[in-house]
Amino acid sequence: MTHLAILDEFEVVKQVEPLLPGLPVASYPSDDMLEESDELDVLYRQRKRYNREFGFCLFTAECVLTLAALCKGKKVLEAGSGSGWLAQQLAQREIAITAADWTDYRQPRNTTRGYPMQTVFRLDHHGNAVTLLPGNFDMVLLIWPNLGTQFGEQVARAMSSGQIMILEGEEKGGNTATDEFFDVLSADFERLDAETLALNKHHRTFPSLYDRWYVLRKK
């Protein structure tokens, strides 16, 4: 590749608009982008940047509003809050939420674990969220617990009867948590179908990802 071609490619990369959370659902790409190679290349670069700031879940404006409605009047823990973007959005809507994560992404860290996030929007508890459970929380948000770690399972086991888990991620066998985590969900939780449907109605995913929302109550 010539020097000029490299510069041209660099200019193309620079011009890619960042993909941000909290936009109306119509602002996010649909599956038909998979048929357009140029569009898919742009989306790949957008997704890479999005992952650094917000993780893997595309938070549509409609999903955030639905979450706020579900959490209204409740005390909420976001276990493994990552950048804390979602917790901040819910707090701005007067939801009593605690954002907890073992990593403070503002500090140098071991980049082999967790998401490569570069910004912290909210962090109320720097430490293992499991130690805060069951507490007096009504709901626990668990957004895409890391693949292959026991964190999701530990959260599920630490919750008490009647507490609600709002989970976002892929199903068993996908890129979320462990098989044991999903076994605990099957044995100890019941799905709330109406609430689950309401969140997924306006949900979008990146191509090649198959994440969904699940609302479950511990038995």
C-alpha positions as CSV (number, residue, x, y, z in Angstrom):
1,M,0.0,0.0,0.0
2,T,1.4,3.4,-1.0
3,H,1.9,6.3,1.5
4,L,-1.0,8.1,-0.1
5,A,-3.3,5.1,0.1
6,I,-2.5,4.8,3.8
7,L,-3.3,8.4,4.4
8,D,-6.6,8.0,2.4
9,E,-7.5,5.0,4.6
10,F,-6.7,6.9,7.7
11,E,-9.0,9.7,6.7
12,V,-11.8,7.2,6.1
13,V,-11.3,5.8,9.6
14,K,-11.2,9.3,11.1
15,Q,-14.5,10.2,9.5
16,V,-16.5,7.3,11.0
17,E,-19.0,8.7,13.4
18,P,-19.0,7.2,16.9
19,L,-21.9,5.0,17.8
20,L,-23.4,6.2,21.1
21,P,-25.9,4.7,23.5
22,G,-29.2,6.2,24.4
23,L,-30.4,7.0,20.9
24,P,-33.8,6.1,19.5
25,V,-34.0,2.6,18.3
26,A,-34.3,3.7,14.7
27,S,-30.8,5.2,14.9
28,Y,-29.1,1.8,15.2
29,P,-28.2,-0.6,12.4
30,S,-30.4,-3.4,11.3
31,D,-29.6,-6.9,10.1
32,D,-29.6,-5.8,6.5
33,M,-26.2,-4.1,7.0
34,L,-24.7,-7.5,6.9
35,E,-25.4,-7.5,3.1
36,E,-23.4,-4.3,2.6
37,S,-19.7,-4.9,3.0
38,D,-18.8,-1.2,3.2
39,E,-21.4,-0.5,5.8
40,L,-20.3,-3.6,7.8
41,D,-16.7,-2.3,7.9
42,V,-17.9,1.0,9.2
43,L,-20.0,-0.8,11.8
44,Y,-17.1,-2.9,12.9
45,R,-15.0,0.2,13.7
46,Q,-18.0,1.8,15.5
47,R,-18.5,-1.3,17.6
48,K,-14.8,-1.5,18.5
49,R,-15.0,2.1,19.9
50,Y,-18.4,1.5,21.5
51,N,-17.0,-1.6,23.4
52,R,-14.2,0.6,24.8
53,E,-16.7,3.0,26.4
54,F,-19.9,1.1,27.0
55,G,-19.4,-2.7,26.7
56,F,-21.4,-4.9,24.3
57,C,-25.0,-3.9,25.0
58,L,-26.6,-1.3,22.7
59,F,-28.8,0.7,25.0
60,T,-31.6,2.2,23.0
61,A,-33.5,5.3,24.4
62,E,-36.6,3.2,24.5
63,C,-34.9,0.4,26.6
64,V,-33.6,3.0,29.0
65,L,-37.0,4.5,29.5
66,T,-38.5,1.0,30.0
67,L,-35.8,0.1,32.5
68,A,-36.6,3.4,34.4
69,A,-40.2,2.5,34.5
70,L,-39.5,-1.0,35.8
71,C,-37.1,0.3,38.5
72,K,-39.3,3.3,39.6
73,G,-39.6,3.3,43.3
74,K,-37.2,0.4,43.7
75,K,-33.7,0.2,45.2
76,V,-31.4,-1.1,42.5
77,L,-27.9,-2.5,42.4
78,E,-26.0,-2.6,39.1
79,A,-23.6,-5.5,39.7
80,G,-20.5,-5.2,37.6
81,S,-21.4,-1.7,36.3
82,G,-18.5,-1.3,34.0
83,S,-18.4,2.3,32.8
84,G,-21.5,3.1,34.8
85,W,-23.2,4.8,31.9
86,L,-26.5,2.9,32.4
87,A,-26.5,3.6,36.2
88,Q,-25.9,7.3,35.5
89,Q,-28.8,7.4,33.1
90,L,-31.2,5.7,35.6
91,A,-30.0,8.0,38.4
92,Q,-30.8,11.0,36.3
93,R,-34.3,9.6,36.1
94,E,-34.5,9.5,39.9
95,I,-33.9,5.8,40.3
96,A,-32.1,4.9,43.5
97,I,-29.2,2.9,42.1
98,T,-25.8,1.8,43.3
99,A,-23.2,1.2,40.6
100,A,-20.6,-1.4,41.8
101,D,-17.6,-2.7,40.0
102,W,-14.3,-4.3,41.1
103,T,-12.5,-2.3,38.5
104,D,-12.1,1.5,38.4
105,Y,-11.5,2.1,34.8
106,R,-9.9,5.4,35.5
107,Q,-6.9,3.6,36.9
108,P,-4.2,1.5,35.1
109,R,-5.3,-2.1,35.1
110,N,-4.7,-5.6,33.9
111,T,-6.2,-5.4,30.4
112,T,-6.5,-9.2,30.1
113,R,-9.7,-9.1,32.2
114,G,-13.0,-7.3,31.8
115,Y,-14.0,-4.9,29.1
116,P,-11.4,-2.4,27.7
117,M,-13.4,0.6,28.8
118,Q,-11.7,3.9,29.0
119,T,-14.3,6.2,30.7
120,V,-16.1,6.0,34.0
121,F,-19.5,7.7,34.1
122,R,-20.5,6.4,37.6
123,L,-19.0,4.2,40.2
124,D,-20.5,4.2,43.7
125,H,-18.9,1.1,45.1
126,H,-15.4,0.1,44.1
127,G,-15.3,-3.6,44.9
128,N,-17.0,-6.9,44.4
129,A,-20.8,-6.3,44.1
130,V,-21.5,-9.7,45.5
131,T,-20.5,-8.5,49.0
132,L,-23.4,-6.0,48.9
133,L,-26.0,-8.8,48.4
134,P,-28.6,-9.5,49.3
135,G,-28.8,-6.2,51.1
136,N,-32.0,-4.3,50.9
137,F,-32.1,-4.1,47.1
138,D,-35.3,-4.8,45.2
139,M,-33.6,-5.3,41.8
140,V,-30.2,-6.3,40.5
141,L,-29.0,-5.2,37.1
142,L,-26.5,-7.6,35.5
143,I,-25.4,-6.5,32.1
144,W,-23.4,-9.1,30.1
145,P,-21.5,-10.9,32.9
146,N,-18.0,-11.8,31.6
147,L,-17.7,-15.1,29.8
148,G,-16.0,-17.8,31.7
149,T,-16.1,-16.1,35.1
150,Q,-18.1,-17.1,38.2
151,F,-19.3,-13.6,38.9
152,G,-22.8,-14.0,37.4
153,E,-23.3,-17.2,39.3
154,Q,-22.1,-15.7,42.5
155,V,-24.5,-12.7,42.1
156,A,-27.4,-15.1,41.4
157,R,-26.7,-17.3,44.4
158,A,-26.3,-14.3,46.7
159,M,-29.7,-12.8,45.9
160,S,-32.6,-13.5,48.2
161,S,-36.1,-14.8,47.4
162,G,-38.2,-12.2,45.8
163,Q,-35.4,-10.0,44.4
164,I,-35.6,-9.2,40.7
165,M,-32.7,-9.7,38.3
166,I,-32.6,-7.8,35.1
167,L,-30.1,-9.6,32.9
168,E,-28.7,-8.6,29.5
169,G,-26.6,-10.9,27.5
170,E,-26.5,-14.0,25.3
171,E,-28.1,-17.3,26.3
172,K,-26.5,-20.4,27.6
173,G,-23.7,-21.5,25.2
174,G,-23.1,-18.0,24.1
175,N,-20.6,-15.4,25.2
176,T,-22.1,-14.6,28.6
177,A,-21.0,-15.9,32.0
178,T,-20.9,-19.8,32.5
179,D,-23.2,-22.7,32.0
180,E,-23.4,-23.0,35.7
181,F,-24.8,-19.5,35.9
182,F,-27.7,-20.4,33.6
183,D,-28.2,-23.6,35.6
184,V,-28.8,-21.5,38.7
185,L,-31.2,-19.3,36.8
186,S,-33.2,-22.3,35.6
187,A,-33.4,-23.8,39.1
188,D,-33.8,-20.8,41.3
189,F,-35.5,-18.1,39.2
190,E,-38.7,-17.6,37.3
191,R,-39.0,-15.4,34.2
192,L,-41.3,-12.4,34.1
193,D,-42.6,-12.6,30.6
194,A,-44.4,-9.3,30.3
195,E,-41.4,-7.3,31.6
196,T,-38.9,-9.3,29.4
197,L,-41.0,-8.7,26.3
198,A,-41.3,-5.0,27.1
199,L,-37.5,-4.6,27.1
200,N,-36.8,-6.7,24.0
201,K,-39.5,-4.8,22.0
202,H,-37.1,-1.9,21.4
203,H,-33.8,-3.8,21.7
204,R,-31.0,-3.8,19.1
205,T,-27.8,-5.8,18.8
206,F,-24.6,-5.7,16.9
207,P,-24.4,-8.1,13.9
208,S,-23.0,-11.5,15.1
209,L,-24.2,-10.9,18.7
210,Y,-27.3,-12.5,20.0
211,D,-27.9,-10.7,23.3
212,R,-31.3,-10.1,24.8
213,W,-32.9,-8.8,28.0
214,Y,-34.3,-11.1,30.7
215,V,-36.3,-10.2,33.8
216,L,-36.3,-12.9,36.4
217,R,-37.5,-13.2,40.0
218,K,-35.7,-15.4,42.5
219,K,-38.0,-18.0,43.9
